[in-house]
């Protein structure tokens, strides 16, 4: 309430000191055309005056039918969106939506909205440094866009300058040993490493790891997480362009607070990471058990959810013997799913690294018996269990991955890291929770079964800022509800349902764990605890040390609690 009052005060004062708020395009402090031109010359002409991706599909001077066809054909392609300065995988509050063919639209339906007004197509650290210096000197809002895979609007911002990292790529360097150890004795890794020079999607890095015959952990790859820990924990050293514009080396010996912060403490906050050296692991045979539970019709839904509850309750024990993997499920689908025409469907892959197919089948046998009991004649529920094996990790990965998962739309999300107690404790509470989160309308659930709580040989790294809940939980459960369009204001009832009905269920099931900020509700009121946990204080200290002026800002990031964001303003509250 105090912050809300202060926001009204700031809005009412037309004479707020210039240093209290970031400079906006409509203000006299905004750089002149001449200043922008000089800046552009200093970065070798890499400044882009941005335009919405779908702009060619709207009437006006930018209308271009051929360009519109390209946009329309590629709107749901992650690769295409990644290649656009204003392309976002999950464009919440999209201010220039792709119109349906035949729609009558006007220019009023397409604007920059809260997207950056300029972007720098950086290709060198000098480009990044000069962009930071320009934004800092002129008090501009600065955002960082790498892949654009973000549901929290962290790479957007009204009237901002964007550091666009898509083309900052300098290649890879594989090492049979750990070169960081020669300059930092406190680095305790003795294995092979990979130096990633520039900014890449992990899908671009994996072929290099495959070529070298090693495994790297990137993104949220739970099959390897179960054995080696979280991806951020694998970083041994990094080059970072700081808010001062200077380049720093961060590792276990040098800039320790920065090293801690960039490993799990959220992006777009402490600096721009331009290079990392990460641990790699020998590849190994992979064996999988694939489970499908399905039924058709409302009369079978209760029995189906009983089966889902049983699977959930078995996950801690499955984790303990080494299984991990991804799953998803939906209840009460309005349309039959697949060739089986199920309306209730649960599918999950249980994966073992370094195991043969017979070994996987043997380890899974006790769980198979528990699940198969739902496959009784007349129950309406069908259970199918199959197994497979792959010669190495990459043969498994490339056989399972989606080459270009559809993007371009948004959903209302809630999520929670669920611990063993939540899954195998009070089974009546779990079953009631599943009934609620199954949703009265179709809800899609994703299960990220990482199993770290049960992995006795994998421990949290105290020098890493990974959300502590990962290491005291078994799964990340993600609740996804379809939105009407991309605008929050058009989906207020949906978000109210999610926050009033679903989130409390999750919190009651697993109160101490929090969640994963990249797959969470953007409006989470407990975001500090849920996204950062006990790391908040240490991360705040790192933010104050390396960015005391608040050059870097993004919503729900460390340090964002010191700012109030309005429709056309970003102002300090201190």
C-alpha positions in Angstrom: 0.0 0.0 0.0 2.9 2.3 0.8 4.4 1.7 -2.7 1.1 2.4 -4.3 0.7 5.7 -2.5 4.3 6.7 -3.5 3.4 5.8 -7.1 0.5 8.2 -7.1 2.7 10.9 -5.6 5.3 10.4 -8.3 2.7 10.5 -11.0 1.2 13.7 -9.6 4.5 15.6 -9.4 5.3 16.9 -12.8 8.6 18.2 -11.5 10.1 14.9 -10.3 13.9 15.1 -10.5 15.2 13.8 -13.8 17.4 11.3 -12.0 14.3 9.7 -10.2 12.8 8.3 -13.4 14.2 6.9 -16.6 14.0 9.3 -19.5 11.0 8.7 -21.9 10.7 9.5 -25.6 8.1 12.3 -25.0 10.4 14.1 -22.5 12.9 16.9 -23.2 15.8 14.7 -21.8 15.3 12.3 -24.7 18.4 12.2 -27.0 18.2 14.3 -30.1 18.4 12.9 -33.6 21.9 14.1 -33.7 22.8 12.3 -30.5 21.3 9.1 -31.8 23.2 9.5 -35.0 26.5 10.0 -33.2 25.8 6.9 -31.1 25.0 4.9 -34.2 28.4 5.9 -35.8 30.2 4.8 -32.6 28.8 1.3 -33.0 29.4 1.0 -36.7 25.8 1.6 -37.8 24.3 -1.2 -35.7 21.4 0.9 -34.3 18.0 -0.3 -35.4 14.8 1.8 -35.2 12.5 -1.0 -34.2 9.2 -2.0 -35.8 6.7 -4.7 -34.7 7.1 -8.0 -36.4 3.5 -8.0 -37.7 3.6 -4.4 -39.0 3.7 -5.4 -42.7 0.3 -6.9 -42.2 -1.4 -3.6 -41.3 -2.4 -0.8 -43.6 -0.1 2.2 -43.9 3.3 3.0 -45.3 4.8 -0.3 -43.9 2.2 -2.5 -45.5 3.9 -5.2 -47.5 1.9 -8.2 -48.7 4.9 -10.4 -49.4 6.5 -9.6 -46.1 3.2 -10.3 -44.3 3.0 -13.7 -45.9 6.5 -14.5 -44.5 5.5 -13.3 -41.1 2.2 -15.2 -41.2 4.0 -18.4 -42.3 6.6 -18.1 -39.6 4.8 -16.5 -36.6 4.8 -19.7 -34.6 8.5 -20.5 -35.4 10.9 -20.0 -32.5 13.7 -19.7 -35.0 11.9 -16.9 -36.9 10.9 -15.0 -33.7 14.5 -15.3 -32.4 15.8 -13.6 -35.6 13.6 -10.5 -35.1 14.7 -7.6 -32.8 11.1 -7.5 -31.4 10.4 -11.2 -31.8 9.2 -12.9 -28.6 8.3 -16.5 -28.1 5.6 -15.7 -25.6 4.4 -12.1 -26.4 2.3 -11.3 -23.4 0.4 -8.0 -23.9 1.3 -8.0 -27.6 0.6 -4.5 -29.0 0.7 -5.6 -32.6 -0.8 -9.0 -32.9 -0.8 -11.0 -36.1 -4.2 -10.4 -37.7 -6.2 -13.3 -39.0 -6.6 -13.4 -42.8 -9.6 -11.3 -43.8 -9.7 -9.3 -40.5 -10.4 -5.6 -40.9 -7.6 -3.8 -39.1 -6.3 -0.3 -38.8 -2.9 1.2 -37.8 -4.5 1.8 -34.4 -4.4 -2.0 -33.8 -0.6 -2.0 -34.2 1.9 -0.1 -32.1 5.2 -0.5 -30.4 3.4 -0.6 -27.0 5.9 -1.5 -24.3 8.6 -2.8 -26.8 12.0 -1.1 -27.1 12.1 1.9 -29.4 15.7 1.2 -30.5 17.8 -1.9 -30.6 21.5 -2.4 -31.0 22.5 -5.4 -33.1 25.6 -6.1 -31.1 28.4 -8.3 -32.5 31.3 -7.3 -30.2 31.8 -6.5 -26.5 32.6 -3.0 -27.5 29.1 -2.6 -29.0 27.7 -3.8 -25.7 29.9 -1.4 -23.6 29.1 1.6 -25.7 25.4 0.8 -25.6 25.5 0.6 -21.8 27.5 3.8 -21.6 25.0 5.6 -23.8 22.0 4.4 -21.9 23.6 5.2 -18.5 24.8 8.7 -19.5 21.4 9.7 -20.8 19.4 7.8 -18.1 17.6 5.6 -20.6 15.8 2.4 -19.8 18.0 -0.5 -21.0 16.8 -4.0 -21.7 18.6 -7.2 -22.8 17.2 -9.6 -25.4 18.9 -12.9 -26.1 16.6 -15.7 -27.2 13.3 -14.0 -26.4 12.0 -17.1 -24.6 10.5 -15.2 -21.7 7.0 -15.2 -20.2 7.8 -12.4 -17.7 8.3 -9.5 -20.1 11.9 -9.0 -19.0 13.2 -8.1 -22.4 10.6 -5.4 -23.2 10.1 -1.9 -21.8 8.5 1.3 -22.9 10.8 3.8 -24.5 13.8 1.5 -24.0 17.1 0.8 -25.7 17.6 -2.9 -26.3 20.9 -4.8 -26.4 20.0 -7.5 -29.0 22.3 -10.4 -28.7 21.1 -12.7 -31.5 24.1 -12.1 -33.7 26.8 -12.0 -31.0 28.4 -15.3 -31.8 32.1 -16.1 -31.6 32.1 -19.9 -31.6 33.1 -22.7 -29.2 36.3 -24.1 -27.8 36.4 -27.6 -26.3 39.0 -28.4 -23.7 40.1 -31.9 -22.5 40.8 -30.3 -19.2 39.7 -27.3 -17.2 41.6 -24.1 -18.2 39.9 -22.1 -15.4 41.9 -24.2 -12.8 45.1 -22.6 -14.1 44.0 -19.1 -13.0 41.7 -20.1 -10.2 42.9 -22.8 -7.8 39.5 -22.8 -6.0 37.9 -24.3 -9.1 37.6 -28.0 -8.2 36.6 -29.4 -11.6 39.1 -31.8 -13.1 37.1 -32.9 -16.2 36.6 -31.6 -19.7 35.0 -28.2 -20.4 33.4 -26.2 -23.2 33.9 -22.5 -23.7 30.9 -20.8 -25.3 31.9 -17.5 -26.9 28.9 -15.3 -27.5 25.2 -15.9 -27.0 23.6 -19.1 -28.4 20.4 -21.0 -27.9 21.2 -24.3 -26.3 19.9 -26.1 -29.4 22.8 -24.5 -31.2 25.3 -25.7 -28.7 24.2 -29.3 -28.4 25.5 -30.4 -31.9 29.0 -29.1 -30.8 28.8 -31.2 -27.6 27.7 -34.2 -29.7 30.7 -33.7 -32.0 33.0 -33.8 -29.0 31.3 -36.9 -27.5 30.3 -35.1 -24.3 27.1 -33.9 -22.5 26.5 -30.3 -21.6 23.6 -29.1 -19.4 21.6 -26.3 -20.7 18.1 -24.9 -20.2 16.0 -27.3 -18.1 17.3 -30.7 -19.3 16.0 -32.9 -16.5 17.4 -36.2 -17.8 20.9 -35.0 -17.1 20.0 -32.7 -14.2 19.1 -35.8 -12.1 22.8 -36.9 -12.4 24.8 -33.7 -12.5 22.7 -30.9 -11.0 21.3 -27.7 -12.4 22.6 -26.0 -15.6 23.7 -22.8 -13.8 25.9 -24.9 -11.4 28.0 -26.1 -14.4 29.4 -22.7 -15.1 33.1 -22.4 -14.1 33.9 -18.9 -15.4 32.3 -16.0 -17.3 33.1 -12.8 -19.0 30.6 -10.1 -18.1 30.1 -6.5 -19.4 29.1 -4.6 -16.3 26.9 -1.6 -15.8 30.0 0.5 -15.8 30.7 -0.6 -19.4 33.8 -2.5 -18.3 34.4 -6.2 -18.8 34.9 -8.4 -15.7 36.0 -12.0 -15.3 33.9 -13.9 -12.7 34.8 -17.2 -11.2 35.3 -18.9 -7.9 38.4 -16.7 -7.2 37.6 -13.4 -8.9 34.4 -11.3 -8.5 32.9 -14.0 -6.4 29.7 -12.1 -5.7 29.1 -11.6 -9.4 30.0 -15.3 -10.1 27.4 -16.3 -7.5 24.7 -14.0 -8.9 24.9 -14.8 -12.6 24.7 -18.6 -11.8 20.9 -18.8 -11.2 20.2 -15.3 -9.9 18.2 -14.2 -13.0 19.2 -12.6 -16.3 19.2 -9.0 -17.4 20.2 -7.9 -13.9 24.0 -7.8 -13.1 25.6 -7.4 -16.5 25.7 -8.9 -20.0 27.3 -12.3 -20.1 29.4 -12.7 -23.2 31.3 -15.9 -22.6 31.1 -18.9 -20.3 33.1 -22.0 -19.7 31.0 -25.0 -18.5 31.6 -28.5 -17.3 31.1 -31.3 -19.7 30.5 -35.0 -19.0 31.1 -38.2 -21.0 28.1 -39.4 -22.9 26.5 -42.7 -22.0 23.8 -45.1 -23.1 20.2 -44.0 -22.4 17.2 -46.3 -21.7 13.6 -45.1 -21.4 10.3 -46.4 -20.1 7.3 -44.6 -21.7 4.0 -44.5 -19.8 0.6 -43.6 -21.3 -2.6 -43.5 -19.2 -5.8 -42.6 -21.0 -9.5 -42.7 -20.8 -12.5 -41.3 -22.6 -15.6 -39.5 -21.2 -16.5 -37.7 -17.9 -17.5 -41.0 -16.3 -13.9 -42.2 -16.4 -12.3 -39.0 -15.2 -12.3 -39.8 -11.5 -10.6 -43.1 -12.1 -8.1 -41.4 -14.5 -7.2 -38.9 -11.7 -6.8 -41.8 -9.3 -4.2 -43.2 -11.7 -2.5 -39.8 -12.0 -2.3 -39.5 -8.2 -0.6 -42.9 -8.0 2.0 -41.9 -10.6 2.7 -38.7 -8.7 3.1 -40.7 -5.5 5.7 -43.0 -7.1 7.9 -40.2 -8.5 10.1 -39.9 -5.4 11.0 -43.6 -5.4 11.5 -43.5 -9.2 13.9 -40.6 -8.7 15.8 -42.5 -6.1 16.7 -45.4 -8.5 17.7 -42.9 -11.2 14.7 -42.2 -13.3 13.9 -38.6 -14.6 12.1 -37.1 -17.5 9.2 -35.1 -18.8 5.5 -35.7 -18.6 2.2 -33.9 -19.4 -1.4 -34.5 -18.9 -4.8 -33.1 -19.5 -8.3 -34.0 -18.2 -11.7 -33.3 -19.8 -10.3 -32.3 -23.2 -13.2 -31.0 -25.4 -11.6 -32.7 -28.4 -10.5 -36.3 -28.6 -6.7 -36.6 -28.5 -4.8 -38.6 -31.1 -5.7 -41.9 -32.7 -6.9 -43.2 -29.4 -9.5 -40.4 -29.0 -8.9 -40.0 -25.3 -10.4 -37.1 -23.5 -8.1 -37.7 -20.4 -4.5 -38.4 -21.2 -1.3 -38.7 -19.2 2.1 -39.4 -20.8 5.5 -39.5 -19.3 9.0 -40.7 -20.3 11.1 -42.2 -17.5 14.8 -42.1 -18.5 17.9 -43.7 -17.1 21.4 -42.5 -18.0 24.1 -45.2 -18.2 21.7 -48.1 -18.1 20.8 -50.9 -20.6 17.2 -51.6 -21.6 16.9 -54.8 -19.4 18.3 -52.9 -16.4 15.7 -50.1 -16.9 12.9 -52.7 -17.2 14.0 -54.4 -14.0 14.2 -51.2 -12.0 10.8 -50.1 -13.3 9.1 -53.4 -12.5 7.8 -52.6 -9.0 6.3 -49.3 -10.3 4.8 -51.0 -13.3 2.8 -53.3 -11.1 1.5 -50.3 -9.1 0.4 -48.4 -12.2 -0.9 -51.4 -14.2 -3.6 -52.1 -11.7 -5.6 -49.3 -13.3 -5.7 -51.3 -16.5 -8.6 -53.5 -15.4 -11.3 -54.4 -17.8 -14.3 -52.3 -17.4 -12.5 -49.4 -15.6 -12.4 -47.3 -18.7 -8.8 -46.5 -18.1 -6.0 -47.9 -20.3 -2.4 -48.1 -19.3 0.4 -48.6 -21.9 4.1 -49.1 -21.0 6.8 -49.5 -23.5 10.6 -49.3 -23.4 13.5 -48.3 -25.7 17.2 -47.7 -25.6 19.7 -45.4 -27.4 23.4 -45.9 -27.9 24.3 -42.5 -26.3 22.7 -39.4 -24.8 22.6 -37.5 -28.1 20.9 -40.3 -30.0 18.2 -40.2 -27.3 18.0 -36.4 -27.3 17.7 -35.8 -31.1 15.2 -38.6 -31.4 12.9 -37.0 -28.8 13.2 -33.3 -29.2 10.9 -31.0 -31.2 13.0 -29.2 -33.8 11.0 -26.0 -33.5 8.3 -26.0 -30.8 5.5 -23.6 -31.7 5.6 -20.2 -30.1 3.8 -16.9 -30.7 1.0 -17.4 -28.2 0.7 -17.1 -24.5 -1.0 -19.0 -21.7 -1.9 -18.2 -18.1 0.7 -20.0 -16.0 1.1 -21.2 -12.4 3.8 -23.6 -11.2 5.3 -25.1 -8.1 8.3 -27.2 -7.2 6.8 -30.2 -5.3 8.8 -32.1 -2.8 8.6 -35.8 -1.8 6.3 -35.0 1.1 3.8 -33.4 -1.2 3.8 -36.4 -3.5 4.0 -39.3 -1.2 2.6 -37.8 2.1 -1.1 -37.5 2.6 -2.6 -39.2 -0.4 -6.1 -37.8 0.2 -4.7 -34.3 0.1 -2.8 -35.0 -3.1 -5.9 -36.5 -4.8 -8.0 -33.5 -3.8 -5.3 -31.2 -5.1 -5.2 -33.0 -8.5 -9.0 -32.7 -8.7 -8.8 -29.0 -8.3 -5.8 -28.4 -10.6 -7.3 -30.7 -13.3 -9.5 -27.6 -13.9 -13.1 -27.3 -14.8 -12.1 -26.3 -18.3 -9.2 -27.9 -20.2 -5.9 -27.4 -18.5 -2.6 -28.6 -19.8 0.0 -29.8 -17.2 3.7 -30.3 -17.7 5.7 -32.3 -15.3 9.4 -31.6 -15.1 10.6 -34.7 -13.2 14.2 -33.8 -12.1 14.4 -35.8 -8.9 17.1 -33.8 -7.2 15.7 -34.2 -3.7 16.2 -38.0 -4.0 19.6 -37.8 -5.7 21.9 -38.3 -2.7 25.0 -38.0 -4.9 24.1 -34.5 -6.3 24.3 -31.6 -3.9 23.4 -27.9 -4.2 26.5 -25.7 -4.9 26.8 -23.0 -2.2 28.6 -20.7 -4.7 25.6 -20.7 -7.0 22.3 -18.7 -6.7 20.1 -21.5 -8.1 16.7 -21.3 -6.5 17.2 -23.6 -3.4 13.8 -25.3 -4.0 15.2 -27.3 -6.9 17.4 -29.4 -4.6 14.6 -30.1 -2.1 12.0 -31.1 -4.6 11.2 -33.9 -7.0 9.2 -32.2 -9.8 8.2 -28.9 -11.2 4.5 -29.0 -11.9 3.3 -26.4 -14.4 -0.4 -25.4 -14.8 -1.2 -23.9 -18.2 -4.6 -22.3 -19.0 -5.5 -21.0 -22.4 -5.9 -17.2 -22.7 -8.2 -15.2 -25.0 -5.6 -13.3 -27.0 -2.4 -12.0 -25.4 -3.7 -9.0 -23.4 -3.9 -9.4 -19.6 -6.8 -7.0 -19.4 -8.9 -9.3 -21.6 -8.2 -12.3 -19.2 -8.7 -10.9 -15.7 -11.1 -13.7 -14.7 -8.6 -16.3 -15.9 -5.8 -14.8 -13.8 -8.0 -14.3 -10.8 -9.0 -18.0 -11.0 -5.4 -19.0 -11.3 -4.3 -16.9 -8.3 -7.2 -17.5 -6.1 -7.9 -21.2 -6.7 -4.8 -22.9 -8.1 -1.8 -21.2 -6.5 -3.1 -21.7 -2.9 -3.4 -25.5 -3.7 0.2 -25.6 -4.9 1.4 -23.6 -1.8 -0.4 -25.9 0.6 1.0 -29.0 -1.1 4.6 -27.8 -1.0 5.0 -24.6 1.1 8.8 -24.4 1.3 9.9 -24.9 -2.2 8.9 -21.9 -4.4 9.0 -22.2 -8.1 10.9 -21.7 -11.4 10.6 -18.0 -12.5 10.8 -18.8 -16.2 7.7 -20.9 -16.0 5.6 -19.0 -13.5 2.8 -16.4 -13.1 4.1 -13.0 -14.0 1.9 -11.5 -11.3 3.1 -13.7 -8.5 2.9 -11.5 -5.3 5.4 -13.7 -3.5 7.9 -13.5 -6.2 10.9 -12.7 -4.1 10.5 -15.9 -2.0 9.2 -18.1 -4.8 11.7 -17.1 -7.4 14.8 -16.6 -5.3 14.2 -18.1 -1.9 17.0 -17.7 0.7 19.3 -16.2 -2.1 17.5 -12.9 -2.1 19.7 -11.1 0.4 23.0 -12.2 -1.2 21.7 -11.4 -4.7 20.5 -7.9 -3.6 24.0 -7.2 -2.2 25.6 -8.3 -5.6 23.1 -6.1 -7.4 24.1 -3.1 -5.2 27.8 -3.8 -5.8 27.8 -4.2 -9.5 24.9 -2.0 -10.6 24.4 0.6 -7.9 22.7 3.1 -10.3 20.1 0.6 -11.6 21.3 0.6 -15.2 19.8 -2.8 -15.7 16.1 -3.3 -14.8 13.6 -6.0 -15.6 10.3 -7.0 -13.8 10.6 -9.5 -11.0 14.3 -9.3 -11.2 16.7 -8.6 -8.3 16.6 -4.8 -7.7 13.2 -4.3 -9.4 11.6 -3.7 -6.0 13.4 -0.3 -6.0 11.4 0.8 -9.0 7.8 1.5 -9.9 6.8 0.9 -13.5 3.9 2.9 -14.9 2.4 2.8 -18.4 5.0 5.3 -19.7 7.4 5.6 -16.8 10.0 3.8 -14.7 10.8 5.6 -11.5 12.8 4.8 -8.4 10.9 4.4 -5.1 13.9 5.2 -3.0 
